Every structure is written in structure tokens, then in C-alpha cells.
Amino acid sequence: MPMEIFLLYFLFINIIVFILAGYDKYLARKNKRRIPENTLFFLEAIGGTPGLLTAMFFYRHKTSKTSFIVKFSLIFLIQAGLVYLYLTNKR
């Protein structure tokens, strides 16, 4: 996959998850039906970790919910491990 396509995908998925997390915070304040956490986790897992982390701090969203933080961290650690394995086996 050419690097430009990968970077565009990465940018796109992070913008989407950032906007969705903000929209979920808006829905929470209005006591409306929320975006499922699994949707946010899926977007995180397919490359949206920086966007979701940024949204969590920017909107102060889900930062005090321990179960969300644990699941977020687990996905991040798996991703970090996969990147590490990819980079060390590339030689």
C-alpha cells in the first residue's frame, strides 16, 4: 500500500473517531441515545487511537469511566505490540 494512501486513511479514521466522540459527548449531555462504546473501540482498533485519545481529553469524555480506560489501554497496548513486532521483524 503506498504511504500516501495509508496516511490519508490514518488521517480520515482519526478525524471520524474524534468527531464521533464529540458527538457522543453532546448526546450524553442531552440525555439522548448514545453511540455504542464498541463503535468507538472498533474505530480505535482500526487506527483511530490518536483521534480517540485526543477527543477524550479535548471533550473530557469517558476519562473518568474506568472500564472504558481499561479497554482503550488494552487496544493501545495490542497495537503497540503489533507495531513493535512489525518493526523488529522488518530487518
C-alpha beads as a LAMMPS data file, in Angstrom:
LAMMPS data file: protein, C-alpha beads

91 atoms
90 bonds

1 atom types
1 bond types

-500.0 500.0 xlo xhi
-500.0 500.0 ylo yhi
-500.0 500.0 zlo zhi

Masses

1 110.0

Atoms # bond

1 1 1 0.000 0.000 0.000
2 1 1 1.529 3.336 -0.960
3 1 1 2.415 5.510 2.017
4 1 1 0.198 8.393 0.851
5 1 1 -2.920 6.188 0.907
6 1 1 -2.022 4.859 4.346
7 1 1 -1.534 8.379 5.717
8 1 1 -4.831 9.584 4.211
9 1 1 -6.629 6.591 5.729
10 1 1 -4.994 7.250 9.104
11 1 1 -5.967 10.926 8.986
12 1 1 -9.530 10.108 7.912
13 1 1 -10.182 7.470 10.601
14 1 1 -8.795 9.746 13.333
15 1 1 -10.936 12.694 12.249
16 1 1 -14.013 10.433 12.183
17 1 1 -13.433 8.987 15.669
18 1 1 -12.670 12.471 17.071
19 1 1 -15.946 13.839 15.677
20 1 1 -17.958 10.806 16.832
21 1 1 -16.567 11.036 20.372
22 1 1 -17.508 14.715 20.471
23 1 1 -20.969 13.925 19.154
24 1 1 -21.336 11.188 21.786
25 1 1 -20.447 13.725 24.479
26 1 1 -23.109 16.063 23.048
27 1 1 -25.680 13.227 23.116
28 1 1 -24.717 12.404 26.705
29 1 1 -25.375 15.981 27.799
30 1 1 -28.774 15.930 26.084
31 1 1 -29.688 12.528 27.617
32 1 1 -30.198 11.053 24.145
33 1 1 -29.371 7.662 22.667
34 1 1 -25.574 7.327 22.642
35 1 1 -23.005 5.950 20.240
36 1 1 -22.114 2.426 21.415
37 1 1 -18.708 2.137 23.074
38 1 1 -17.947 -0.820 20.814
39 1 1 -18.200 1.516 17.817
40 1 1 -15.602 3.820 19.354
41 1 1 -13.397 0.838 20.233
42 1 1 -13.679 -0.549 16.700
43 1 1 -12.605 2.771 15.223
44 1 1 -9.754 2.913 17.710
45 1 1 -8.677 -0.615 16.797
46 1 1 -8.530 0.138 13.068
47 1 1 -6.216 3.100 13.555
48 1 1 -8.126 5.761 15.453
49 1 1 -6.246 5.600 18.741
50 1 1 -4.728 9.111 18.495
51 1 1 -8.080 10.615 17.485
52 1 1 -9.973 8.940 20.319
53 1 1 -7.314 9.839 22.885
54 1 1 -7.335 13.449 21.718
55 1 1 -11.136 13.548 21.882
56 1 1 -11.154 12.065 25.372
57 1 1 -9.030 14.932 26.662
58 1 1 -10.441 17.678 24.438
59 1 1 -14.084 16.900 25.288
60 1 1 -13.339 15.430 28.739
61 1 1 -15.251 12.414 27.579
62 1 1 -15.019 8.957 29.160
63 1 1 -11.931 9.983 31.133
64 1 1 -13.426 9.002 34.478
65 1 1 -15.004 5.748 33.292
66 1 1 -12.552 3.067 34.410
67 1 1 -13.901 0.271 32.218
68 1 1 -13.536 2.483 29.130
69 1 1 -9.973 3.464 30.064
70 1 1 -9.017 -0.192 30.614
71 1 1 -10.423 -1.284 27.238
72 1 1 -8.868 1.705 25.490
73 1 1 -5.485 0.903 27.060
74 1 1 -5.724 -2.767 26.123
75 1 1 -6.341 -1.927 22.470
76 1 1 -3.464 0.564 22.555
77 1 1 -1.084 -1.992 24.074
78 1 1 -2.033 -4.593 21.456
79 1 1 -1.415 -2.036 18.710
80 1 1 1.927 -1.027 20.218
81 1 1 2.939 -4.682 20.412
82 1 1 1.979 -5.276 16.778
83 1 1 3.932 -2.213 15.645
84 1 1 6.931 -3.377 17.652
85 1 1 6.767 -6.863 16.120
86 1 1 6.411 -5.396 12.635
87 1 1 9.381 -3.073 13.075
88 1 1 11.676 -5.680 14.641
89 1 1 10.893 -8.345 12.023
90 1 1 11.278 -5.967 9.093
91 1 1 15.066 -6.352 9.017

Bonds

1 1 1 2
2 1 2 3
3 1 3 4
4 1 4 5
5 1 5 6
6 1 6 7
7 1 7 8
8 1 8 9
9 1 9 10
10 1 10 11
11 1 11 12
12 1 12 13
13 1 13 14
14 1 14 15
15 1 15 16
16 1 16 17
17 1 17 18
18 1 18 19
19 1 19 20
20 1 20 21
21 1 21 22
22 1 22 23
23 1 23 24
24 1 24 25
25 1 25 26
26 1 26 27
27 1 27 28
28 1 28 29
29 1 29 30
30 1 30 31
31 1 31 32
32 1 32 33
33 1 33 34
34 1 34 35
35 1 35 36
36 1 36 37
37 1 37 38
38 1 38 39
39 1 39 40
40 1 40 41
41 1 41 42
42 1 42 43
43 1 43 44
44 1 44 45
45 1 45 46
46 1 46 47
47 1 47 48
48 1 48 49
49 1 49 50
50 1 50 51
51 1 51 52
52 1 52 53
53 1 53 54
54 1 54 55
55 1 55 56
56 1 56 57
57 1 57 58
58 1 58 59
59 1 59 60
60 1 60 61
61 1 61 62
62 1 62 63
63 1 63 64
64 1 64 65
65 1 65 66
66 1 66 67
67 1 67 68
68 1 68 69
69 1 69 70
70 1 70 71
71 1 71 72
72 1 72 73
73 1 73 74
74 1 74 75
75 1 75 76
76 1 76 77
77 1 77 78
78 1 78 79
79 1 79 80
80 1 80 81
81 1 81 82
82 1 82 83
83 1 83 84
84 1 84 85
85 1 85 86
86 1 86 87
87 1 87 88
88 1 88 89
89 1 89 90
90 1 90 91
